[in-house]
Amino acid sequence: MDAIRIGVLADTHGLFDPSILRHFQSVDHIIHAGDIGKSAVIDCLKSIAPVTAVFGNIDEKEESGLPSEAVIELSGYRIAVRHILYEGGKLTEEGRAFLNRTRPDICIFGHTHQPKKEWLGDTLLFNPGSAGPKRFKLPRGLGFLTISKNRVTAYHVPLSDRTGN
Protein backbone atom coordinates (compact mmCIF):
# COMPACT_ATOMS: atom_id res chain seq x y z
CA MET A 1 0.00 0.00 0.00
CA ASP A 2 1.53 3.31 -1.07
CA ALA A 3 -0.50 5.51 1.27
CA ILE A 4 -2.90 5.01 4.12
CA ARG A 5 -5.77 7.40 4.72
CA ILE A 6 -7.14 7.75 8.25
CA GLY A 7 -10.44 9.43 9.10
CA VAL A 8 -10.31 11.21 12.45
CA LEU A 9 -13.20 12.45 14.58
CA ALA A 10 -14.11 13.26 18.15
CA ASP A 11 -16.91 14.62 20.28
CA THR A 12 -19.82 13.15 18.33
CA HIS A 13 -21.96 13.26 21.51
CA GLY A 14 -24.30 10.57 20.19
CA LEU A 15 -24.72 12.04 16.70
CA PHE A 16 -23.70 10.13 13.60
CA ASP A 17 -23.86 12.79 10.91
CA PRO A 18 -24.68 11.02 7.59
CA SER A 19 -22.08 13.22 5.85
CA ILE A 20 -19.40 11.21 7.67
CA LEU A 21 -20.21 8.30 5.33
CA ARG A 22 -19.43 10.48 2.32
CA HIS A 23 -16.25 11.94 3.79
CA PHE A 24 -14.88 8.63 5.09
CA GLN A 25 -15.85 6.40 2.15
CA SER A 26 -12.25 5.82 1.05
CA VAL A 27 -10.45 5.67 4.42
CA ASP A 28 -8.39 2.68 5.52
CA HIS A 29 -8.87 3.28 9.26
CA ILE A 30 -10.94 5.51 11.55
CA ILE A 31 -9.89 7.00 14.87
CA HIS A 32 -12.49 8.38 17.30
CA ALA A 33 -10.96 10.39 20.14
CA GLY A 34 -13.83 10.12 22.62
CA ASP A 35 -17.10 11.64 23.77
CA ILE A 36 -18.85 9.17 21.52
CA GLY A 37 -22.19 9.36 23.29
CA LYS A 38 -23.86 6.26 21.84
CA SER A 39 -22.38 2.91 20.82
CA ALA A 40 -24.37 3.12 17.57
CA VAL A 41 -21.88 5.79 16.43
CA ILE A 42 -19.04 3.26 16.63
CA ASP A 43 -21.20 0.61 14.92
CA CYS A 44 -21.79 2.99 12.00
CA LEU A 45 -18.08 3.79 11.76
CA LYS A 46 -17.20 0.06 11.79
CA SER A 47 -19.38 -0.38 8.69
CA ILE A 48 -16.93 1.93 6.87
CA ALA A 49 -13.46 0.81 8.08
CA PRO A 50 -11.63 -0.61 11.11
CA VAL A 51 -12.00 1.69 14.13
CA THR A 52 -9.76 2.63 17.04
CA ALA A 53 -11.69 4.52 19.71
CA VAL A 54 -11.29 5.70 23.29
CA PHE A 55 -13.93 6.81 25.74
CA GLY A 56 -14.32 10.45 26.71
CA ASN A 57 -15.56 12.27 29.77
CA ILE A 58 -19.24 11.94 28.77
CA ASP A 59 -18.94 8.21 27.99
CA GLU A 60 -19.58 5.51 30.58
CA LYS A 61 -16.30 3.62 30.85
CA GLU A 62 -17.77 0.22 31.69
CA GLU A 63 -20.71 0.58 29.30
CA SER A 64 -18.55 1.65 26.37
CA GLY A 65 -16.05 -1.17 26.80
CA LEU A 66 -13.42 1.21 25.40
CA PRO A 67 -10.06 2.14 26.87
CA SER A 68 -9.22 5.65 28.05
CA GLU A 69 -6.09 5.58 25.90
CA ALA A 70 -4.90 3.67 22.86
CA VAL A 71 -1.62 3.34 21.00
CA ILE A 72 -1.60 1.78 17.54
CA GLU A 73 0.90 1.52 14.73
CA LEU A 74 -0.15 2.24 11.16
CA SER A 75 2.29 2.38 8.25
CA GLY A 76 5.21 2.52 10.65
CA TYR A 77 3.85 5.45 12.67
CA ARG A 78 3.07 5.21 16.37
CA ILE A 79 -0.30 6.89 16.92
CA ALA A 80 -1.56 7.63 20.44
CA VAL A 81 -5.20 8.46 21.16
CA ARG A 82 -6.57 10.12 24.30
CA HIS A 83 -9.67 12.24 24.79
CA ILE A 84 -8.27 14.97 27.04
CA LEU A 85 -4.84 16.31 26.19
CA TYR A 86 -5.60 20.03 26.44
CA GLU A 87 -7.87 21.90 28.79
CA GLY A 88 -8.28 25.65 29.03
CA GLY A 89 -5.92 26.09 26.09
CA LYS A 90 -3.05 24.32 27.85
CA LEU A 91 -1.51 20.87 27.66
CA THR A 92 -2.61 19.13 30.86
CA GLU A 93 -0.19 17.50 33.26
CA GLU A 94 -1.80 14.12 32.51
CA GLY A 95 -1.58 14.84 28.78
CA ARG A 96 2.12 15.60 29.00
CA ALA A 97 2.69 12.43 31.04
CA PHE A 98 0.77 10.45 28.38
CA LEU A 99 2.98 11.85 25.62
CA ASN A 100 6.15 11.15 27.62
CA ARG A 101 5.02 7.59 28.37
CA THR A 102 3.83 6.67 24.87
CA ARG A 103 6.32 8.68 22.74
CA PRO A 104 4.02 8.81 19.70
CA ASP A 105 4.73 10.19 16.25
CA ILE A 106 1.12 11.42 16.18
CA CYS A 107 -1.29 12.10 19.04
CA ILE A 108 -5.02 12.35 18.32
CA PHE A 109 -7.24 14.00 20.92
CA GLY A 110 -10.61 15.71 21.37
CA HIS A 111 -12.48 17.37 24.26
CA THR A 112 -11.95 21.05 23.36
CA HIS A 113 -14.15 20.94 20.23
CA GLN A 114 -11.50 23.16 18.62
CA PRO A 115 -9.58 21.94 15.57
CA LYS A 116 -5.85 21.89 16.23
CA LYS A 117 -2.80 20.83 14.27
CA GLU A 118 0.59 21.58 15.76
CA TRP A 119 3.95 20.04 16.43
CA LEU A 120 5.29 19.46 19.92
CA GLY A 121 8.86 18.44 19.28
CA ASP A 122 8.67 15.45 16.92
CA THR A 123 5.02 14.70 17.73
CA LEU A 124 2.12 15.91 15.61
CA LEU A 125 -0.80 16.86 17.88
CA PHE A 126 -4.11 16.67 16.04
CA ASN A 127 -7.63 17.49 17.22
CA PRO A 128 -10.26 17.09 14.49
CA GLY A 129 -12.76 19.34 16.27
CA SER A 130 -16.29 18.19 17.06
CA ALA A 131 -18.36 16.10 14.63
CA GLY A 132 -21.32 16.20 17.02
CA PRO A 133 -24.17 18.67 17.43
CA LYS A 134 -23.26 22.33 17.05
CA ARG A 135 -22.17 23.73 20.42
CA PHE A 136 -21.30 27.24 21.41
CA LYS A 137 -19.79 29.18 18.48
CA LEU A 138 -17.32 26.44 17.62
CA PRO A 139 -17.26 24.98 14.10
CA ARG A 140 -18.21 21.37 13.48
CA GLY A 141 -15.65 19.24 11.70
CA LEU A 142 -13.56 16.14 11.27
CA GLY A 143 -10.07 15.42 10.04
CA PHE A 144 -7.84 13.26 7.90
CA LEU A 145 -4.33 11.92 8.19
CA THR A 146 -2.56 10.61 5.12
CA ILE A 147 0.62 8.65 5.63
CA SER A 148 2.75 8.02 2.57
CA LYS A 149 6.46 7.45 2.01
CA ASN A 150 7.49 8.57 5.50
CA ARG A 151 5.36 11.69 5.30
CA VAL A 152 2.25 12.63 7.28
CA THR A 153 -0.30 15.09 6.00
CA ALA A 154 -3.06 16.23 8.36
CA TYR A 155 -5.99 18.45 7.53
CA HIS A 156 -9.40 19.50 8.80
CA VAL A 157 -12.71 19.34 6.97
CA PRO A 158 -15.51 21.64 8.15
CA LEU A 159 -18.99 20.18 8.52
CA SER A 160 -22.18 22.12 8.03
CA ASP A 161 -23.86 23.42 11.16
CA ARG A 162 -26.82 21.31 10.04
CA THR A 163 -26.25 17.55 10.00
CA GLY A 164 -26.26 15.59 6.78
CA ASN A 165 -24.89 18.35 4.55
C-alpha positions, 0 to 999 in steps of 0.5 A: 500500500503506497499511502494510508488514509485515516479518518479522524473524529471526536466529540460526536456526543451521540450524533452520527452525521450522515455526511461522515459516510461520504467523507470517510468512504475511502479511508483505511482506518478511523480514529475516534478520540472520545465523547462518543455518546452512543455505541451506535456511532461506533457501529456505523463507523465500523461499517466503513473501516476498522476503528480505534476509539477511546472513551471520553468524559461523557462516555460511561467507561464500563458501558462503552467497553473502550479504553481511556487511551490507545496506542496503535501503529499504522504504516510505521507510525506510532499513533496515540489516542486520548480524549483529554490532552488540552484543557483551558488552552493548555496541555494538561499534566496528565496529557504531558505524562501520556505523551512522555510515556507513549512517545508517539509520532502522532497524538489524536485528541478531542475534548476542546471541540477546537480543531488543532494541528501543531507540532510538539517536538517530533510529535504531531498533535491533532484534534479534528474538532467536534463532529457532534451537534453544534455547540457554542460558536465552535465549528463542526468538523472532522479530520484526515491523516494521510501517511505516505512514504514517510510523510504525514499530512493532516488536515481539517474538513468543516462540517455544516452546522446542520447535519447531513450536509 
